[in-house]
Amino acid sequence: MSFELAPGTLLNNRYQIKKVISFSNAGGVYLARDLKVTDRTWVVKELIPSPELDETTLANRRGRFLEAVESAMQFEHTNLPRILETFNEARREYVVMEHVDGVSLQVLSDMSVNPLGESQVLPWGLQICDALAYLHNRPRPFIFDALDPSHVILTPDERIKLVNFGLDRFFRAEDPGNVFADDPADVRREFRRFADTLCVLLTKQHPSHDVLPAATALSPATAALLNQLLQGTADKTHSSFDEIRVALDQALHPLPEAPKTTESKRSAATVIMPVAREAPPMGETVKAWALRFASQPLKYVVGEGVALMVVLIAAYWVTHPGITYKKSGAVAYLAQGNHQLIATRVADRKIADSQTLTANIGDLATHMGWLYVSDAGSNRILRFATETDLPPEKFPVISVDMSPTRMIVDERHGLLYTLHESTRNVSRVNVNLDPPQMQGIVSVGNQPHDLAVSSNGALLFVSNGKDQTVSFVDPDTSKTSAVVTVPGTPWGLAVAPTREGADQLWVCLQQPDALAVIDTDTHEVKQTITDLGGGSQPVAAVLSADGGKLYVAMAASRGVFVFDTAKGALIKQISTGSLPSRLLTTAARDELWVICTGTPGGVTIIDTASSSVRDQIPLSGLSGAAVIAR
C-alpha cells in the first residue's frame, strides 16, 4: 500500500507540500509552496508506478512519459495549464504544473438538481474544442486522453482549463496507448470522450452504446452532433476539432430559418383534383389572364396593381434581410448601442441602412471585402460580405478567446488581431484562409486597451493600462519580444513610419495626460509631450497621410487636437461638441471621421488639409466601434 505525502514534506529541495488535494494508490495531487519563488504556489502531481510493472517495462514507460511531458511543457494556450518541470524521487514521478483556481465541471453538475443547459455548456465546449484543436494541430498531435468533467476546471473569470493531460496512463498495468496521434482512430477516440463529457453535463447520464440517452431535451443540432461524434467511425464524424468547433458554434448560434417561398407554400397547400385535365399552353394562360385583368373596371385594375406591387416589395424584403443595397464607394460602419449596426455612405453621408445583430458588438474591422464584428458577449467574431452585408452560407463565425473587443488588421499579411481584456490575451486570426482560422493566442500585460501594427507587420503593439507599459509582440512566435514602460497610463496607439526605417509609436497617456513617442528599434521613450494646450484625457490618435500631423481625440476637452510630429507642438484645437472616442481616416486620408459617443453624439468629419470641420452626422448612442470599408 502506498502512503500520501504529509504537509511539510520537501520535494526536489524546492517544493514544500502545503495540502493534499487527492490521493490513491496510483499517486496524489498536492498543493506546494515554491521555496525559490516568493508566494508562488504550484500543483504537484505524483505518479506511483503499478507494482505489476517489471523494471524493463517501467524503464520503457518512463521514457515515453518523459517524451510526453517534454512536449506538454511547450504548450502555450489559454485553456491549458503551464507545466514547469518533472523529476523523480523514491521510484515516484512528479510533475509540477500551474495551480488552477476554480471548480470542476463535475462538481458543478453534481451541485445542480437538473442537467445543465445548452446555453451554459456549449460555450464551455467551444473552449474545450479550442484547447483540443491546439493539441491536435501541433507538429506531433498530442492526445489529451483524460477528458471528462472532473478534469475540466471553470475558473472565476469563466475560463475553461483542461488539467491532468492523462500522464498517469504510463504507469498503470495496462498499455497506455498512443500519446501522439499516430492513428486516426486515436483522434476519433478523443471525439467520443468530448461528446461523452458534454452528454454527462447536458443529461446527467453517460451515453449508452454510443447513442445519447433517450428522451433528452436537447436541440436537434446539438443532439445530431453528439450522436455523430459518439459513433466515431470515419464516415460518420468530423475530421478535426476545428470542424467540431464550427458545428458546435452553429448549434449554439443557429442561423435564422429561411422564409418559405411562394412556391413552397403553394406546394404545401396543393389540392388533388378529382379529374385530371391537360393544362393549356403557358402563352394562352397568360393571355387569358391578361384579358380578364384588362376587362375589369379601371379602379379595380389600379387597386390590384398597387396591391401586387406592395406584395412584391414585401416579399423582396422578407427574402433579402439585412443591408441589401448595392455598394458604391466607401462605407462607414458604426455601432449604435450594443446590437445596432449602421452603414453610412462616405461620399454623401447618407445612412444607407441598418440591422440589429444578436451579437454584443465589441469592435468592427474590414479586410478584402469582409466586415468582421467581434461579439463581446461570447467567443466569436461574425463576418459579413461588405458588398451585401450578409453572412456567408458556410462558416459565418470565427471562434476565438473569450469576450473579444478591440480589433486591428495587418493588411499586408492578412492577420486579424483581437484583444480580450477579460483574459488579458490577444488572438491572431488568419483571414486569408477560407474559412478564417485562429492561429494563436498570446498573453499580454494587465488591462490591455489598444492595438497597433508596425508598418511592415513584423510587430504588434499592445497598451497595458495597469502596468503602464507597451508590449511588443512577435506575431510569428506569439511571444512578447519587449516591454516598454511609459510615464503614464497608456491608452490609444498610432504608428508613424520614418525614413530611417524604424517606426515611431505615438502613445496617448492618461494620469498624467501626455503623449509619448517610442522608438520601436531601441525600445526607448524618445519624447514626452506634456503641454496639451489645456486638453485632457487623450484616448485615440491617428496620423496624416504624410505623417506630419498627429490627430488626437481629447475626451475631456470634447475635441480633436492637431500636433506637428516633427516639432512635437500643438498646432490647432478642433471642437467636436461631444466626446470623441475613435478616429478613422478615409482611403485617401483626406477626411478624418471622429466618432463621438457623448450627448448629442454622432460623427464629426474633418478636412485633413485645412484641419477644419467639413460636415457632421448627428447620431445618438454610438458605442465607438466603427470602421470604414474601402
PENOR-V665823 format. One record per backbone hydrogen bond with DSSP energy under -1.0 kcal/mol. CO is the residue of the C=O (numbers start at 1). NH is the residue of the N-H. E is the energy in kcal/mol with one decimal. If there is no record, write none. Layout:
((CO NH E) (CO NH E))
This chain:
((6 9 -2.0) (9 17 -2.8) (11 14 -2.4) (11 15 -2.7) (14 35 -2.6) (15 11 -3.0) (16 33 -2.9) (17 8 -2.8) (19 31 -2.7) (22 29 -2.5) (24 27 -1.7) (26 48 -2.7) (27 24 -1.9) (28 46 -3.7) (29 21 -2.5) (29 22 -1.6) (30 44 -2.6) (31 18 -3.5) (31 19 -1.7) (32 42 -2.7) (33 16 -2.5) (37 40 -1.6) (40 34 -2.7) (42 32 -2.9) (43 97 -2.9) (44 30 -2.5) (45 95 -2.2) (47 93 -2.4) (50 53 -1.8) (54 58 -2.8) (55 59 -2.4) (56 60 -1.9) (57 61 -2.7) (58 62 -2.5) (59 63 -1.9) (60 64 -1.8) (61 65 -2.6) (62 66 -2.6) (63 67 -1.7) (64 68 -1.9) (65 69 -2.5) (66 70 -2.5) (67 71 -1.5) (68 72 -2.4) (69 73 -2.3) (71 74 -1.4) (72 75 -1.5) (77 80 -1.9) (79 162 -2.5) (82 98 -3.3) (85 96 -2.9) (87 94 -2.7) (89 92 -1.7) (92 89 -2.6) (93 47 -3.0) (94 87 -1.9) (95 45 -3.0) (96 84 -2.6) (96 85 -1.0) (97 43 -2.7) (103 154 -3.2) (104 108 -1.9) (105 109 -2.3) (106 110 -2.6) (107 111 -2.1) (117 121 -2.5) (118 122 -2.6) (121 125 -2.4) (122 126 -2.1) (123 127 -1.5) (124 128 -2.4) (125 129 -2.5) (126 130 -2.1) (127 131 -2.1) (128 132 -2.7) (129 133 -2.9) (130 134 -2.0) (131 135 -2.1) (132 136 -2.6) (133 137 -1.8) (135 142 -2.3) (141 181 -2.4) (148 151 -2.1) (149 106 -1.4) (149 152 -1.1) (151 163 -2.5) (152 105 -2.4) (153 161 -2.4) (154 103 -2.0) (155 158 -2.2) (159 155 -2.7) (161 153 -3.1) (164 167 -1.3) (166 169 -1.3) (167 170 -1.2) (168 171 -1.2) (171 50 -2.2) (179 143 -3.3) (180 182 -2.0) (183 186 -1.7) (184 188 -2.2) (185 189 -1.9) (186 190 -1.4) (187 191 -1.8) (188 192 -2.0) (189 193 -1.9) (190 194 -2.2) (191 195 -2.6) (192 196 -2.8) (193 197 -2.3) (194 198 -2.1) (195 199 -2.4) (196 200 -2.3) (197 201 -1.6) (198 202 -2.5) (199 203 -2.2) (200 204 -1.8) (201 116 -2.0) (211 208 -1.9) (219 223 -2.7) (220 224 -2.5) (221 225 -2.0) (222 226 -2.5) (223 227 -2.4) (224 228 -2.0) (225 229 -2.1) (226 230 -2.5) (227 231 -2.0) (228 232 -1.3) (233 236 -1.9) (240 244 -1.8) (241 245 -2.4) (242 246 -1.5) (243 247 -2.4) (244 248 -2.8) (245 249 -2.3) (246 250 -2.1) (247 251 -1.7) (248 252 -2.0) (249 253 -2.7) (261 265 -2.1) (262 266 -2.2) (263 267 -2.3) (264 268 -1.9) (265 269 -1.3) (267 270 -1.2) (281 285 -2.0) (282 286 -2.5) (283 287 -2.2) (284 288 -2.6) (285 289 -2.4) (286 290 -2.5) (287 291 -2.2) (288 292 -2.3) (289 293 -2.4) (290 294 -2.5) (291 295 -1.6) (293 296 -1.0) (297 301 -1.9) (298 302 -2.7) (299 303 -2.2) (300 304 -2.9) (301 305 -2.1) (302 306 -2.5) (303 307 -2.4) (304 308 -2.4) (305 309 -2.1) (306 310 -2.4) (307 311 -2.4) (308 312 -2.5) (309 313 -2.6) (310 314 -2.6) (311 315 -2.6) (312 316 -2.1) (313 317 -2.1) (314 318 -2.0) (315 319 -2.2) (330 346 -2.1) (331 629 -3.3) (332 344 -2.9) (333 627 -1.9) (334 342 -3.1) (335 623 -2.5) (336 340 -1.4) (338 361 -3.2) (339 357 -3.1) (340 336 -2.8) (341 355 -2.0) (342 334 -2.6) (343 352 -1.9) (343 353 -1.1) (344 332 -3.4) (345 349 -1.4) (350 345 -2.8) (353 343 -2.5) (355 341 -2.9) (359 361 -1.0) (360 376 -2.8) (363 374 -2.1) (365 372 -3.7) (367 370 -1.2) (369 386 -2.2) (370 367 -2.0) (371 384 -2.4) (372 365 -2.0) (373 382 -3.0) (374 362 -3.1) (375 378 -1.8) (378 403 -2.3) (379 400 -2.7) (380 375 -2.4) (381 398 -2.3) (382 373 -2.9) (384 371 -3.2) (385 389 -3.8) (390 385 -2.5) (396 383 -1.9) (398 381 -2.2) (406 419 -3.3) (408 417 -3.1) (409 411 -1.1) (410 414 -1.5) (410 415 -1.5) (414 431 -1.9) (415 410 -3.3) (416 429 -2.7) (417 408 -2.0) (418 427 -2.5) (419 405 -3.0) (420 424 -1.5) (420 425 -1.4) (424 444 -2.7) (425 420 -2.6) (426 442 -2.4) (427 418 -2.3) (428 439 -3.3) (429 416 -3.2) (430 437 -1.4) (437 430 -2.9) (440 428 -2.7) (442 426 -2.2) (447 465 -2.6) (450 463 -1.8) (452 461 -3.4) (454 457 -1.6) (459 454 -2.4) (460 473 -3.2) (461 452 -1.7) (462 471 -2.8) (463 449 -2.4) (464 468 -1.3) (464 469 -1.7) (468 486 -2.2) (469 464 -2.9) (470 484 -2.6) (471 462 -1.9) (472 481 -2.8) (472 482 -1.4) (473 460 -2.4) (474 478 -2.0) (479 474 -2.8) (482 472 -3.3) (484 470 -2.2) (486 488 -1.9) (489 510 -2.0) (492 508 -2.9) (494 506 -3.2) (496 504 -2.8) (498 501 -1.0) (503 520 -2.2) (504 496 -3.2) (505 518 -2.5) (506 494 -2.0) (507 516 -2.3) (508 491 -2.6) (509 514 -1.5) (510 489 -3.4) (514 509 -2.9) (515 529 -3.4) (516 507 -2.9) (517 526 -2.3) (517 527 -1.3) (518 505 -2.6) (519 523 -2.1) (524 519 -2.8) (527 517 -2.7) (529 515 -2.1) (530 532 -1.3) (532 535 -1.8) (537 555 -2.5) (540 553 -2.8) (542 551 -3.1) (544 547 -1.1) (548 565 -2.0) (549 544 -2.3) (550 563 -2.5) (551 542 -2.0) (552 561 -2.6) (553 539 -2.6) (554 559 -1.6) (558 576 -2.3) (558 577 -1.1) (559 554 -2.9) (560 574 -2.8) (561 552 -2.7) (562 571 -3.6) (562 572 -1.3) (563 550 -2.3) (564 568 -2.5) (569 564 -3.0) (572 562 -3.1) (574 560 -2.9) (579 597 -2.6) (582 595 -2.8) (584 593 -3.2) (586 589 -1.2) (590 608 -1.8) (591 586 -1.7) (592 606 -2.9) (593 584 -2.4) (594 604 -2.2) (595 581 -3.0) (595 582 -1.2) (596 602 -1.9) (602 596 -3.0) (603 617 -2.9) (604 594 -3.0) (605 614 -3.4) (605 615 -1.6) (606 592 -2.6) (607 611 -1.9) (607 612 -1.0) (612 607 -3.1) (615 605 -3.1) (617 603 -2.4) (621 337 -2.5) (625 335 -2.2) (627 333 -3.1) (629 331 -2.2))
